[in-house]
Amino acid sequence: MKHLYFLIILLFVSSALAGQTRYIDKIFDEVQRTDSIVYCNNSYFSLLASNFDSPLPIHMNVYEPVGDTETERPVVIYAHTGNFLPNPANGVIGGTFNDSCVVYTCMELAKRGFVAIAADYRLGWNPLAPTQPERAKSIIRAAYRGVQDMRALNRYLRITYSEEGNPFGIDTGRLVLYGQGTGGYISLAVASLDDYNEILINKFFSEDGLPMVQEAIDGNIFGTSVGTNANGLIVNHITNPGYNSDYHMTINLGGAVGDSSWIDENTVPTISVQSPLDQFAPYTQGFVLVSGNQNLQVVEVQGAYVNQQKLNNLGVNDVFQDPLTDPISNYVNSINDGHYGLFPIGSLSASDSAPWEWYDPALNPNADPNAPLQTLEELRERGMLVVDSILTYFTARAYNVLDLAPPMAIINVSQESLNFGFVDINDTRDRTLTITNDGDATLEVSDIMINSTLFTADVSAFSLEPGESMDVVISFTPTAAGIYNGNITLTTNLGETVVPFTAEAVAETVFAASADATDLDFGTFATGETEEIVVTVNNDGTGPFTVTAASVGTAEYAVVGDLVEIPVGGSAAFTVSFSPPNPGVYSDVLTITTDATEPITVTLVGGGIWVTGINEVFNTKINVYPNPSNGQIQLDMADFSVGTQPVLVTIYDAVGKMVGYQMVENVPSQSLDLSILDSGIYFLRLDGEQGSALKKITVF
């Protein structure tokens, strides 16, 4: 199983990604390197000068693509490995910013369009201290200085951008710290450690009860305060003040974090690449072992697996969730237990923990005689393939985190198609397309082509800045009857956008409207209640029209509906409501007007009664005779007629169903003709100012 990670990575990295995308693919052939630029001066640890000496320059090498026209480019700062000691005294095969894998990685990043910086940092601690706790304290303070230096370099770049004309062509809003081995410890600390108090946990205290790192002696975690030791020597000088030290992303190769409690919501998105077999830095949790002559055990730390798990639980690495379908991402995501940004790299043994490195075993005094690969050619071939796989994984995620997609216009057309409807011959009808630029670059419309001479656009070319819009009026003027279908093609700097259209030319447009009813009878119901009936207006012609008004004439009726354009064959609904305030019969007219037809009228009628059922006790104030009758009756209501308002007479059959109603004068006696009723028993109900009365009659 220990070979599986490595062999599959080699298989996948041989598959090239399609396309040429800056920052993802290599688009430059040549790289310019500027060496030994001083980014700050500070005190180095020394065993020969009371622990510290005078400030010395700290250097960086800058790699830039040749022939690049971009003036602001993302920066990747590479912090090398080396146990915080100079090579070869550090006991490992590398440890400078000129290591083979450092140079190759920076060259490859520059070919992709990044500015890559190989950075040195202060080395030095006391591996000869007499006790293990003293040696551990000394190397932890060295790591602290490395954190300060990477933040000083960050500020130096911001100074060159703001005060020196941006000589490196960088974008200070896109800074990445890329740490390998010892540099990985630095990059993880820079990503997560933003408060000195986070260091004040038990494992970072000395046997004397004092913190291993003290701000008064070592300076603050940003390197922007002076630190002075007991001998009065300056341990840390203020470097590049006045600017922030923020990075926007980090990547760790084979390092670990001093304590996972440092990781919180403020930690930047982070990638960790580590061999699960690594014997020097724990993949999960354990003591860090400083490789070399002494293999010093320092403190318990958390490795790639634990760190990425916490970053994902906090949502810090959610930005890595975007689907990435390159072979490297597909493979890594199948073995990292769903922890975004965790890359379990393959290695051939526990001591083979840095497969991205290569060197000449014959010339390197720290070469491992038992290493599985023993020639420069083998090591270089393997190392380059591993670096290529890491860069494929890193750049795909940096592209999202740093928002490296180039500015791009986005065209938004207000309608997917245009329908001109029916248009009279020799008339003109306009339709409007609104073109909007929803992107962040200029949209250039160079031509608007319509594949019919009967259609014209009022503009043929224009430019839209981000957020701007343009109304384009398309006019149709037919000269002969027929159906016209075609396309409007907008040629832009994004390509072509096609909007189909349809129209029909007719000799003469016929406008016709109708309602689904000519009269509405609401019946009779209790006063204070409301009944509704829906009227549908139809377009029966060959041209669209718009309903301009819908109205009634009395307060007892109301109409509700939208005043809309009704296309040919379409319809619109209007709701008419009736609310009788008093007993009686109420009539009205619903009038619907349009912009092209005669008004539509609908007759409305309905009645109101007092709330009384037909099963009430018969009222003796009215008399009907003859009874039974042939329907010709005399209604005597001398004792009922009070006031001047008309009286509503409602007729119900034997089961209580209303069969008719009539308003009569409020006089003592009058005739009623009910001869249209079938033979049977009926009830006459009278509603007037005095109240209600009921009388049973028989018709034969």
Secondary structure, DSSP 8 states (H G I E B T S, - for coil): -TTHHHHHHHHHHTS--SS--BTTB---S-EEEEEEEEEEEEEEEETTTTEEEEEEEEEEEEEEETT---SSEEEEEEE--STTS-TTTTSSS--STT-HHHHHHHHHHHHTT-EEEEE-------TT-SSHHHHHHHHHHHHHHHHHHHHHHHHHHHHHHHHS--TT-EEEEEEEEEEETHHHHHHHHHHH---GGGG-SGGGB-TTSSBSS-HHHH--TTS-S-EE-TTS-EEE---S-SS----SEEEEES--BS-GGG-STTS--EEEEE-TT-SSS-SSEEEEEE-SSS-EEEEEEE-HHHHHHHHHHTTGGGGGGS---SHHHHHHHHHSTT-TTEEE---SSSS---TT----TTT-TT--TT-S--SHHHHHHHHHHHHHHHHHHHHHHHHHHTT-S-----EEES-S-EEEEEEETT--EEEEEEEEE-SSS-EEEEEEEES-TTEEES-S-EEE-TT-EEEEEEEE--SS-EEEEEEEEEEETTEEEEEEEEEEEESS----EEES-SEEEEEEEETT--EEEEEEEEE-SSS-EEEEEEE-SSTTEEEE----EE-TT-EEEEEEEE--SSSEEEEEEEEEEESSS--EEEEEEEEEE-S--TTS---TT-EEESSSBSSEEEEE-TTT--SSS-EEEEEEETTS-EEEEEEE---SEEEEE-TTS-SEEEEEEEEETTEEEEEEEEE-
